[in-house]
């Protein structure tokens, strides 16, 4: 069992930065890859970024590549999403999620994830 709690959301002007954190608790945190997804009003939940447990491989949506950076600190059981050069279209609720290592071929697919946090709101004003 893995519990996930996001923090760090807020309101920022376009061009600004935010760092989201996802604190995980549970026995097998290192057995999961971690992902960030987002969902804007009226839209489906979309993949943002993911990271393997070794921190060597990372994956990004094209829309955030070069602006967002995902990282993890296994010692602190925490995953981060550094968001720079924010745009109004980045406005959404951001969710942290965990996927078992046996399903890593589906790392961009929301329905394949096993555990989800409650989400944190990110709002970017123009």
Secondary structure as GFF3:
##gff-version 3
##sequence-region A 1 126
A	DSSP	beta_strand	3	7	.	.	.	ID=ss1
A	DSSP	beta_strand	10	13	.	.	.	ID=ss2
A	DSSP	beta_strand	18	25	.	.	.	ID=ss3
A	DSSP	three_ten_helix	29	31	.	.	.	ID=ss4
A	DSSP	beta_strand	32	39	.	.	.	ID=ss5
A	DSSP	beta_strand	46	51	.	.	.	ID=ss6
A	DSSP	beta_strand	58	60	.	.	.	ID=ss7
A	DSSP	beta_strand	68	73	.	.	.	ID=ss8
A	DSSP	beta_strand	78	83	.	.	.	ID=ss9
A	DSSP	three_ten_helix	88	90	.	.	.	ID=ss10
A	DSSP	beta_strand	92	100	.	.	.	ID=ss11
A	DSSP	three_ten_helix	101	106	.	.	.	ID=ss12
A	DSSP	three_ten_helix	110	112	.	.	.	ID=ss13
A	DSSP	beta_strand	115	116	.	.	.	ID=ss14
A	DSSP	beta_strand	120	125	.	.	.	ID=ss15
###
